[in-house]
């Protein structure tokens, strides 16, 4: 199943900007992937920075503006609902 989400916030700049649309599908994630995941009761879009068979650490590319695994710890592989495979830009990058 394909998931489509609009980026909210600046935590993933410069890879993703607020208003960009991401398309994701369910597949096995790997380190470096941008994923849609459930963390702390919310859906987030972050990059996998560390990967083990059972746990993932996710972080925003704009670390100073991101709440991520540095704050709430690792997530499980089952928390990942999609791996981003396409980005539709809402505006031109600066």
N, CA, C and O atoms as a GROMACS GRO file, in nm:
protein
  376
    1UNK      N    1   0.084  -0.118   0.000
    1UNK     CA    2   0.000   0.000   0.000
    1UNK      C    3   0.089   0.125   0.000
    1UNK      O    4   0.187   0.132   0.074
    2UNK      N    5   0.054   0.219  -0.082
    2UNK     CA    6   0.128   0.346  -0.089
    2UNK      C    7   0.070   0.443   0.012
    2UNK      O    8  -0.052   0.458   0.025
    3UNK      N    9   0.159   0.509   0.084
    3UNK     CA   10   0.118   0.614   0.178
    3UNK      C   11   0.161   0.748   0.120
    3UNK      O   12   0.270   0.760   0.064
    4UNK      N   13   0.075   0.848   0.132
    4UNK     CA   14   0.104   0.982   0.083
    4UNK      C   15   0.087   1.077   0.202
    4UNK      O   16  -0.017   1.080   0.267
    5UNK      N   17   0.192   1.154   0.227
    5UNK     CA   18   0.187   1.247   0.340
    5UNK      C   19   0.247   1.382   0.301
    5UNK      O   20   0.336   1.389   0.217
    6UNK      N   21   0.197   1.489   0.364
    6UNK     CA   22   0.251   1.623   0.347
    6UNK      C   23   0.348   1.650   0.462
    6UNK      O   24   0.317   1.621   0.578
    7UNK      N   25   0.464   1.704   0.430
    7UNK     CA   26   0.565   1.735   0.532
    7UNK      C   27   0.519   1.858   0.611
    7UNK      O   28   0.480   1.960   0.554
    8UNK      N   29   0.524   1.845   0.744
    8UNK     CA   30   0.490   1.955   0.834
    8UNK      C   31   0.614   1.984   0.917
    8UNK      O   32   0.669   1.894   0.980
    9UNK      N   33   0.659   2.108   0.918
    9UNK     CA   34   0.773   2.147   0.999
    9UNK      C   35   0.904   2.146   0.920
    9UNK      O   36   0.907   2.118   0.801
   10UNK      N   37   1.011   2.179   0.992
   10UNK     CA   38   1.142   2.198   0.929
   10UNK      C   39   1.245   2.094   0.971
   10UNK      O   40   1.363   2.109   0.939
   11UNK      N   41   1.204   1.990   1.041
   11UNK     CA   42   1.301   1.896   1.097
   11UNK      C   43   1.378   1.816   0.993
   11UNK      O   44   1.485   1.763   1.023
   12UNK      N   45   1.328   1.807   0.871
   12UNK     CA   46   1.397   1.728   0.768
   12UNK      C   47   1.465   1.814   0.661
   12UNK      O   48   1.513   1.761   0.561
   13UNK      N   49   1.471   1.946   0.681
   13UNK     CA   50   1.544   2.030   0.585
   13UNK      C   51   1.692   1.998   0.592
   13UNK      O   52   1.743   1.974   0.702
   14UNK      N   53   1.763   1.995   0.482
   14UNK     CA   54   1.724   2.038   0.348
   14UNK      C   55   1.668   1.926   0.260
   14UNK      O   56   1.636   1.952   0.144
   15UNK      N   57   1.656   1.803   0.311
   15UNK     CA   58   1.604   1.695   0.227
   15UNK      C   59   1.456   1.715   0.193
   15UNK      O   60   1.414   1.694   0.080
   16UNK      N   61   1.379   1.757   0.293
   16UNK     CA   62   1.236   1.780   0.276
   16UNK      C   63   1.199   1.915   0.334
   16UNK      O   64   1.248   1.953   0.440
   17UNK      N   65   1.113   1.987   0.263
   17UNK     CA   66   1.067   2.117   0.310
   17UNK      C   67   0.920   2.110   0.345
   17UNK      O   68   0.845   2.029   0.290
   18UNK      N   69   0.878   2.198   0.436
   18UNK     CA   70   0.738   2.204   0.474
   18UNK      C   71   0.652   2.218   0.349
   18UNK      O   72   0.678   2.302   0.263
   19UNK      N   73   0.550   2.136   0.340
   19UNK     CA   74   0.459   2.139   0.226
   19UNK      C   75   0.492   2.036   0.118
   19UNK      O   76   0.406   2.006   0.035
   20UNK      N   77   0.616   1.982   0.118
   20UNK     CA   78   0.649   1.876   0.022
   20UNK      C   79   0.556   1.757   0.046
   20UNK      O   80   0.509   1.736   0.158
   21UNK      N   81   0.531   1.681  -0.059
   21UNK     CA   82   0.449   1.560  -0.049
   21UNK      C   83   0.544   1.441  -0.066
   21UNK      O   84   0.623   1.436  -0.160
   22UNK      N   85   0.535   1.344   0.025
   22UNK     CA   86   0.616   1.223   0.013
   22UNK      C   87   0.526   1.104  -0.014
   22UNK      O   88   0.414   1.094   0.036
   23UNK      N   89   0.579   1.013  -0.096
   23UNK     CA   90   0.512   0.887  -0.127
   23UNK      C   91   0.597   0.776  -0.069
   23UNK      O   92   0.718   0.771  -0.091
   24UNK      N   93   0.534   0.687   0.006
   24UNK     CA   94   0.608   0.580   0.072
   24UNK      C   95   0.534   0.449   0.055
   24UNK      O   96   0.411   0.446   0.044
   25UNK      N   97   0.610   0.341   0.053
   25UNK     CA   98   0.549   0.208   0.051
   25UNK      C   99   0.610   0.125   0.161
   25UNK      O  100   0.717   0.156   0.214
   26UNK      N  101   0.540   0.018   0.194
   26UNK     CA  102   0.586  -0.068   0.302
   26UNK      C  103   0.690  -0.166   0.246
   26UNK      O  104   0.658  -0.253   0.165
   27UNK      N  105   0.813  -0.150   0.291
   27UNK     CA  106   0.920  -0.243   0.256
   27UNK      C  107   1.020  -0.240   0.371
   27UNK      O  108   1.011  -0.156   0.460
   28UNK      N  109   1.113  -0.331   0.368
   28UNK     CA  110   1.211  -0.339   0.476
   28UNK      C  111   1.300  -0.214   0.473
   28UNK      O  112   1.364  -0.186   0.372
   29UNK      N  113   1.304  -0.140   0.584
   29UNK     CA  114   1.386  -0.019   0.587
   29UNK      C  115   1.534  -0.052   0.609
   29UNK      O  116   1.569  -0.158   0.659
   30UNK      N  117   1.619   0.044   0.569
   30UNK     CA  118   1.763   0.030   0.592
   30UNK      C  119   1.819   0.164   0.636
   30UNK      O  120   1.755   0.268   0.620
   31UNK      N  121   1.940   0.161   0.690
   31UNK     CA  122   2.005   0.283   0.735
   31UNK      C  123   2.014   0.382   0.619
   31UNK      O  124   2.049   0.346   0.507
   32UNK      N  125   1.980   0.508   0.648
   32UNK     CA  126   1.983   0.614   0.548
   32UNK      C  127   1.848   0.642   0.484
   32UNK      O  128   1.830   0.748   0.424
   33UNK      N  129   1.753   0.548   0.496
   33UNK     CA  130   1.620   0.568   0.439
   33UNK      C  131   1.545   0.677   0.515
   33UNK      O  132   1.562   0.693   0.636
   34UNK      N  133   1.463   0.753   0.442
   34UNK     CA  134   1.365   0.841   0.504
   34UNK      C  135   1.238   0.759   0.519
   34UNK      O  136   1.193   0.696   0.423
   35UNK      N  137   1.182   0.760   0.638
   35UNK     CA  138   1.066   0.675   0.667
   35UNK      C  139   0.952   0.754   0.730
   35UNK      O  140   0.971   0.861   0.789
   36UNK      N  141   0.833   0.699   0.715
   36UNK     CA  142   0.717   0.742   0.792
   36UNK      C  143   0.705   0.640   0.905
   36UNK      O  144   0.703   0.519   0.880
   37UNK      N  145   0.697   0.688   1.027
   37UNK     CA  146   0.694   0.597   1.141
   37UNK      C  147   0.604   0.651   1.252
   37UNK      O  148   0.574   0.770   1.257
   38UNK      N  149   0.562   0.561   1.337
   38UNK     CA  150   0.488   0.598   1.457
   38UNK      C  151   0.586   0.606   1.573
   38UNK      O  152   0.657   0.509   1.603
   39UNK      N  153   0.590   0.721   1.637
   39UNK     CA  154   0.681   0.741   1.750
   39UNK      C  155   0.611   0.828   1.854
   39UNK      O  156   0.562   0.936   1.823
   40UNK      N  157   0.608   0.780   1.975
   40UNK     CA  158   0.547   0.855   2.084
   40UNK      C  159   0.403   0.896   2.054
   40UNK      O  160   0.360   1.005   2.091
   41UNK      N  161   0.329   0.808   1.989
   41UNK     CA  162   0.189   0.834   1.962
   41UNK      C  163   0.162   0.929   1.846
   41UNK      O  164   0.048   0.971   1.826
   42UNK      N  165   0.266   0.964   1.770
   42UNK     CA  166   0.246   1.051   1.654
   42UNK      C  167   0.316   0.993   1.532
   42UNK      O  168   0.408   0.913   1.542
   43UNK      N  169   0.268   1.036   1.417
   43UNK     CA  170   0.332   0.995   1.293
   43UNK      C  171   0.440   1.096   1.259
   43UNK      O  172   0.416   1.217   1.261
   44UNK      N  173   0.561   1.047   1.227
   44UNK     CA  174   0.674   1.134   1.197
   44UNK      C  175   0.740   1.090   1.066
   44UNK      O  176   0.726   0.976   1.022
   45UNK      N  177   0.812   1.184   1.006
   45UNK     CA  178   0.893   1.156   0.887
   45UNK      C  179   1.037   1.189   0.926
   45UNK      O  180   1.070   1.305   0.951
   46UNK      N  181   1.121   1.087   0.932
   46UNK     CA  182   1.260   1.103   0.976
   46UNK      C  183   1.351   1.010   0.896
   46UNK      O  184   1.303   0.928   0.817
   47UNK      N  185   1.482   1.025   0.916
   47UNK     CA  186   1.581   0.940   0.851
   47UNK      C  187   1.635   0.838   0.952
   47UNK      O  188   1.657   0.870   1.068
   48UNK      N  189   1.655   0.715   0.906
   48UNK     CA  190   1.713   0.612   0.991
   48UNK      C  191   1.863   0.637   1.000
   48UNK      O  192   1.933   0.642   0.898
   49UNK      N  193   1.913   0.654   1.123
   49UNK     CA  194   2.056   0.681   1.142
   49UNK      C  195   2.131   0.560   1.197
   49UNK      O  196   2.250   0.543   1.170
   50UNK      N  197   2.063   0.476   1.273
   50UNK     CA  198   2.121   0.351   1.325
   50UNK      C  199   2.018   0.242   1.309
   50UNK      O  200   1.898   0.264   1.325
   51UNK      N  201   2.066   0.122   1.278
   51UNK     CA  202   1.975   0.012   1.247
   51UNK      C  203   2.027  -0.116   1.311
   51UNK      O  204   2.144  -0.152   1.297
   52UNK      N  205   1.938  -0.184   1.382
   52UNK     CA  206   1.968  -0.319   1.429
   52UNK      C  207   1.849  -0.405   1.388
   52UNK      O  208   1.748  -0.352   1.342
   53UNK      N  209   1.857  -0.536   1.404
   53UNK     CA  210   1.746  -0.620   1.359
   53UNK      C  211   1.611  -0.587   1.425
   53UNK      O  212   1.506  -0.611   1.365
   54UNK      N  213   1.614  -0.532   1.545
   54UNK     CA  214   1.487  -0.506   1.615
   54UNK      C  215   1.461  -0.359   1.643
   54UNK      O  216   1.347  -0.320   1.666
   55UNK      N  217   1.566  -0.276   1.642
   55UNK     CA  218   1.548  -0.136   1.679
   55UNK      C  219   1.606  -0.043   1.573
   55UNK      O  220   1.704  -0.075   1.505
   56UNK      N  221   1.542   0.075   1.561
   56UNK     CA  222   1.589   0.179   1.470
   56UNK      C  223   1.603   0.309   1.547
   56UNK      O  224   1.523   0.339   1.635
   57UNK      N  225   1.704   0.385   1.512
   57UNK     CA  226   1.716   0.522   1.562
   57UNK      C  227   1.686   0.613   1.445
   57UNK      O  228   1.747   0.602   1.338
   58UNK      N  229   1.592   0.705   1.466
   58UNK     CA  230   1.555   0.797   1.360
   58UNK      C  231   1.586   0.939   1.404
   58UNK      O  232   1.579   0.972   1.522
   59UNK      N  233   1.621   1.022   1.307
   59UNK     CA  234   1.660   1.160   1.338
   59UNK      C  235   1.625   1.249   1.221
   59UNK      O  236   1.630   1.208   1.105
   60UNK      N  237   1.588   1.372   1.252
   60UNK     CA  238   1.566   1.472   1.148
   60UNK      C  239   1.698   1.522   1.094
   60UNK      O  240   1.796   1.533   1.169
   61UNK      N  241   1.703   1.553   0.965
   61UNK     CA  242   1.826   1.605   0.905
   61UNK      C  243   1.862   1.742   0.964
   61UNK      O  244   1.980   1.776   0.970
   62UNK      N  245   1.764   1.818   1.006
   62UNK     CA  246   1.784   1.949   1.068
   62UNK      C  247   1.779   1.927   1.220
   62UNK      O  248   1.682   1.963   1.287
   63UNK      N  249   1.886   1.869   1.271
   63UNK     CA  250   1.888   1.816   1.409
   63UNK      C  251   1.848   1.918   1.515
   63UNK      O  252   1.785   1.882   1.614
   64UNK      N  253   1.883   2.044   1.496
   64UNK     CA  254   1.851   2.143   1.599
   64UNK      C  255   1.702   2.178   1.602
   64UNK      O  256   1.656   2.245   1.695
   65UNK      N  257   1.626   2.132   1.502
   65UNK     CA  258   1.482   2.157   1.497
   65UNK      C  259   1.403   2.027   1.490
   65UNK      O  260   1.294   2.022   1.432
   66UNK      N  261   1.458   1.920   1.549
   66UNK     CA  262   1.394   1.790   1.539
   66UNK      C  263   1.379   1.724   1.675
   66UNK      O  264   1.472   1.723   1.756
   67UNK      N  265   1.261   1.668   1.699
   67UNK     CA  266   1.240   1.580   1.813
   67UNK      C  267   1.240   1.439   1.757
   67UNK      O  268   1.158   1.405   1.671
   68UNK      N  269   1.332   1.357   1.805
   68UNK     CA  270   1.355   1.227   1.742
   68UNK      C  271   1.411   1.128   1.843
   68UNK      O  272   1.394   1.147   1.964
   69UNK      N  273   1.476   1.023   1.796
   69UNK     CA  274   1.526   0.918   1.886
   69UNK      C  275   1.624   0.969   1.990
   69UNK      O  276   1.643   0.904   2.093
   70UNK      N  277   1.686   1.082   1.967
   70UNK     CA  278   1.773   1.140   2.070
   70UNK      C  279   1.691   1.180   2.192
   70UNK      O  280   1.745   1.190   2.302
   71UNK      N  281   1.562   1.204   2.174
   71UNK     CA  282   1.474   1.245   2.283
   71UNK      C  283   1.390   1.130   2.337
   71UNK      O  284   1.373   1.117   2.459
   72UNK      N  285   1.337   1.045   2.248
   72UNK     CA  286   1.246   0.940   2.294
   72UNK      C  287   1.301   0.799   2.277
   72UNK      O  288   1.230   0.702   2.305
   73UNK      N  289   1.425   0.785   2.233
   73UNK     CA  290   1.485   0.654   2.222
   73UNK      C  291   1.453   0.585   2.090
   73UNK      O  292   1.393   0.645   2.001
   74UNK      N  293   1.494   0.459   2.078
   74UNK     CA  294   1.473   0.388   1.952
   74UNK      C  295   1.326   0.353   1.931
   74UNK      O  296   1.245   0.352   2.024
   75UNK      N  297   1.295   0.324   1.805
   75UNK     CA  298   1.164   0.270   1.770
   75UNK      C  299   1.186   0.128   1.720
   75UNK      O  300   1.300   0.087   1.698
   76UNK      N  301   1.079   0.053   1.702
   76UNK     CA  302   1.092  -0.082   1.649
   76UNK      C  303   1.069  -0.081   1.498
   76UNK      O  304   1.011   0.013   1.443
   77UNK      N  305   1.116  -0.184   1.432
   77UNK     CA  306   1.095  -0.196   1.288
   77UNK      C  307   0.945  -0.193   1.256
   77UNK      O  308   0.905  -0.138   1.154
   78UNK      N  309   0.863  -0.251   1.342
   78UNK     CA  310   0.718  -0.253   1.318
   78UNK      C  311   0.655  -0.115   1.330
   78UNK      O  312   0.541  -0.096   1.285
   79UNK      N  313   0.725  -0.018   1.388
   79UNK     CA  314   0.674   0.120   1.396
   79UNK      C  315   0.683   0.191   1.261
   79UNK      O  316   0.616   0.293   1.240
   80UNK      N  317   0.764   0.140   1.170
   80UNK     CA  318   0.780   0.202   1.038
   80UNK      C  319   0.660   0.162   0.952
   80UNK      O  320   0.632   0.043   0.933
   81UNK      N  321   0.590   0.262   0.900
   81UNK     CA  322   0.473   0.235   0.816
   81UNK      C  323   0.502   0.255   0.668
   81UNK      O  324   0.420   0.218   0.584
   82UNK      N  325   0.617   0.313   0.635
   82UNK     CA  326   0.652   0.330   0.494
   82UNK      C  327   0.791   0.385   0.476
   82UNK      O  328   0.842   0.460   0.560
   83UNK      N  329   0.854   0.347   0.365
   83UNK     CA  330   0.984   0.399   0.325
   83UNK      C  331   0.960   0.494   0.207
   83UNK      O  332   0.901   0.455   0.107
   84UNK      N  333   1.007   0.617   0.220
   84UNK     CA  334   0.984   0.718   0.116
   84UNK      C  335   1.060   0.681  -0.011
   84UNK      O  336   1.179   0.652  -0.007
   85UNK      N  337   0.988   0.683  -0.123
   85UNK     CA  338   1.050   0.653  -0.252
   85UNK      C  339   1.036   0.766  -0.353
   85UNK      O  340   1.102   0.766  -0.457
   86UNK      N  341   0.948   0.864  -0.322
   86UNK     CA  342   0.932   0.977  -0.414
   86UNK      C  343   0.894   1.101  -0.334
   86UNK      O  344   0.818   1.094  -0.238
   87UNK      N  345   0.948   1.215  -0.377
   87UNK     CA  346   0.919   1.343  -0.312
   87UNK      C  347   0.865   1.438  -0.419
   87UNK      O  348   0.929   1.458  -0.523
   88UNK      N  349   0.750   1.497  -0.394
   88UNK     CA  350   0.695   1.602  -0.481
   88UNK      C  351   0.720   1.734  -0.411
   88UNK      O  352   0.666   1.760  -0.303
   89UNK      N  353   0.802   1.818  -0.473
   89UNK     CA  354   0.838   1.946  -0.412
   89UNK      C  355   0.722   2.045  -0.419
   89UNK      O  356   0.660   2.062  -0.524
   90UNK      N  357   0.695   2.110  -0.307
   90UNK     CA  358   0.590   2.209  -0.303
   90UNK      C  359   0.640   2.344  -0.354
   90UNK      O  360   0.561   2.431  -0.392
   91UNK      N  361   0.772   2.361  -0.353
   91UNK     CA  362   0.833   2.486  -0.400
   91UNK      C  363   0.976   2.456  -0.442
   91UNK      O  364   1.028   2.349  -0.412
   92UNK      N  365   1.037   2.549  -0.509
   92UNK     CA  366   1.176   2.530  -0.548
   92UNK      C  367   1.266   2.543  -0.427
   92UNK      O  368   1.244   2.628  -0.341
   93UNK      N  369   1.368   2.457  -0.421
   93UNK     CA  370   1.466   2.466  -0.313
   93UNK      C  371   1.548   2.592  -0.332
   93UNK      O  372   1.574   2.635  -0.445
   94UNK      N  373   1.590   2.650  -0.221
   94UNK     CA  374   1.673   2.771  -0.226
   94UNK      C  375   1.815   2.737  -0.256
   94UNK      O  376   1.900   2.826  -0.264
   0.00000   0.00000   0.00000
